[in-house]
Amino acid sequence: MQLHLCTWQEVERYLETSSGIIFPIGSTEQHGPTGLIGTDAICAEVVAKGVGESTGAIVGPTINVGMALHHAAFPGSMSLRPSTLIQVIQDYLVGLSRSGFRRFFFINGHGGNVATLKAAFSETYARLADLQIPGADQVHCKVNNWYMNRDVYQLAKELYGDREGSHATPSEVAVTQFVYPEAIKDAPLSAEVASGFPIYGAADFRRHYPDGRMGSDPSLATPEHGQQLYEKAVDAIATDYQKFLAAD
């Protein structure tokens, strides 16, 4: 069930049996010469839809723009400031908590979102307590990074080894190729690719990673790999979501 395709009556009936909702969250940022700018959001969204179908959960609207300030030196990249993203998450969760949702499960496709999401959860718990919303003490939030689930990570390592890298990876590019085969890109990639530099500001990032990749070789990606990675992610995360709902 996708929230934006439901009526309020359907949501009301859903809340009679479940208080959980899944939010895909990604980013709109460069992903090297062959990666789509929407890669992180695309991956999170398709996996979230699969988990929703598997578990019967409502899936909220995808949060397409995340915290990606370090990619801002590449054309087309967009970012929210951490403080802005925290406020967005908090406003989403406060409103839905008033409706009766209590378990908020974020399927994340961008590493840069993790710290901000965890801060947003803490801010939300405090805000709900201040507002004295009934049942606020029952609100729990969790983030699951789809690419870090054990079975997904192991498959990526089997397929790509050290050429997986850490940004514009063949695994995430493969998932976008599975979802959007008509948008597969072909561009020359240098054999040498930078890796190991810490992340600071946007200009520094582009200086150290001039084509946007971080140790990765996305030329290894295929739509078939993407389907395998997608299926591993859905299976693993569906189990994690159900455990999250069942926990006290």
N, C-alpha and C positions, 0 to 999 in steps of 0.2 A: 504494500500500500504506500503510495506516495502522497504526502500531506497535501500538496497542491492539487491533487486530483480527487480529493475527498470532499464531502460536504461536512458541515459542522455536526450534523446528526450522526454521520458515520464515525466521526472522531469520538463523539459522546458514547456511542456503543462500544467502540474499541476500548475506551478507558474503563469500561465495566469489567474487563478481563485482563488488561495490561496497562502499566504505567510507563512503559518504555518507549523511547523514540531514538532513532539513529540519525545522526547528522554526518554527511560527507563534508570534509573540509580539505581544501587543497591550496593552490596558489596559481597565480597568473604571472609566469616568469619565463625567462629564456631557458631552453634546455639544449643548448648546443646547436650545431648546424643542421641536425636532422630531427631534433626533438620538438614537438609542438609546444607552444607557449602555455597551453592549457593542460599540459601533461599531468600535473599533480592533482588537479581538480577532476580531470577525466577518469584517472585511475580510482580515486576515492569514490567518485559517483557510481561507476559501474560495479565496483565491489559492494558498495552499500546497497544498491538495488538488488544484487544477488543475495546478500544476507537477508534483506527484507523479505524477499520471496521465499527464502528457505525457512525463515522463522515466523513469518506472519507479522513482522514488526512494521510500524509506520516509519517511513523514511522522510526526513525533513528536506527542505531545499538545500542544495549544495552551496557551501560558502566558497566561492570561487577565488576570491582575493584574500591572501593571507599575509603573513609577515615575511616579506622578501626584500627588505631594503637593500641588502647587499647585492642584489641583481639589478639595481636601478640604472646602472651604466649601460645596459643592453636595451636597445629599442624594443618597445612593446611590453616590457616588464612593468607590472603594477604591484603596489604594496600598500597595506595599512600599517600605520605605526602600531607598536605593541599596545599602547594605551587605547587606541581606537578599536583594535580587535578585541581587547578585553571588554570594552564597553558593549560592542556588538554581541558578543557571547552572553554577557550578563543580561542584556535586554531580551535576547531570545529566551533565555532560561527562566527569567522572572515571569515573563508573560505566560509561558507554557506551564510553569509551576502553578499559577493561579487556576489553570484549567484542570489540573489534576495529574499532570505528568510528574514522575518522580525519578526516573532512571534515564539519564542522558548519556548516550554512547556515541562518541565521535570516532569515525573512521577517517584517519588522517593520511594524506599523501605527500606531506612536505615537512621535512625535518625542522625547518625554521619556525614552524608553528608550535612545536612541543612546549617550549618554556612558557610561551604566552598563553597557551591553553591551560596549563596547570595553574598559572597565576589567575586566569579568568575563573577557574573553578573555585579557588579560594575566595576571590572577590564575591562570587555569586552566593556562596554559603553565608558569608557575612551579611550581604545585602538582604537575603531572604529572611534571616533572623531579625534584622532591623525592621523589616516590613511586617513581621509577625504573620506571615502567610501560613494558614493552617497546613500542617504536614511538612513544613519546611525542613524539619529535622530528618525527614526521610529522603530528601533529595540527595542523590549520588550521581557523580559524573565520572566518566572514564574515557581515556583516549587509547585507541588501538591503531598503531602505525602499520598499515596493511603489509608493507614491504619487510617488516621486522618479524613477522610470524615465522616460527621455526621452519615449517615445511616450505614456505615461500622462499625464505633466505637460503635454505639448503638447495632448493631447485635452482635458484639463480646462480649459486656457486658451482653447481654441477654443470650448468649450461655455459657459464661465462668465466669461471675462475676469477683470477685477479683482474680481468678486464671488465668486471662488473663496475668497478669504481664506486664513487659515492654521489655523483650528480650527473644528470643526463645519462643514466644507466641503461644498458640494454634491456634490463627487466622492465623498467617503467615504460620505455619506448615500445617494447613488444606489446604491452597491454594496450597502449593507444593504437597500435597497428591492428590489434584484434578488434577493437571497438570501431575504429575508423579506417578501414583498409583503403578507402578512397583518398585518404590524406597522408599516405606514406610518403616521406620525403627522401630524396637522394641528393647527397652533397659530398664533396671530397672531404675526407678526414685525415689529418696529419697523423703519422705513425707515433709521433711523440705527443704525449698529453700530460699536462701538469697535474701534480697531486701533492698532498701533504702540507700545503700552506694553510695557516690559520685564516679564519674568516673575520674580516674587520669591516671597513666601509666599502661602498660600491666601486669607487675608483681603484682602490687597492685590490678588490676581487678581480676586476677586469684585467688589471695589470698582470696578476699572477695566473689567471685562467683566461687567456685571450679569446678562445673560441667558446668559452662557457662550460666546457666539460671539466670534470674533476676525476681524472684517472680512469675514465670509462671508454668503452668502444661500442657505441650503439649500432655500429654496422652489423653486429652479430644478431641483432633483434629480428624476430620473425613473428607474423601473426599467430602461427602455431604455438610458438613459445608463449605468446601473450595469453592464449586460451588456457594453457596448462597453469600458468602463474595465477590467472584469475580464478580458476577452479580450486587451486590449493588455498588461495586467500579466502574465498567464500566459505569453504569447509571449516577452516581453522577459526575464522572470526564468528561464524554462526555459533560454534560451540562456546566461544568466549562470551558472546553476547548473552546466551542463555544462562551461563553461570553467573554473569553479572546481575541478571534479573532475579535469580534465585537467592543471591546473597543477602544477608541481613544488613 
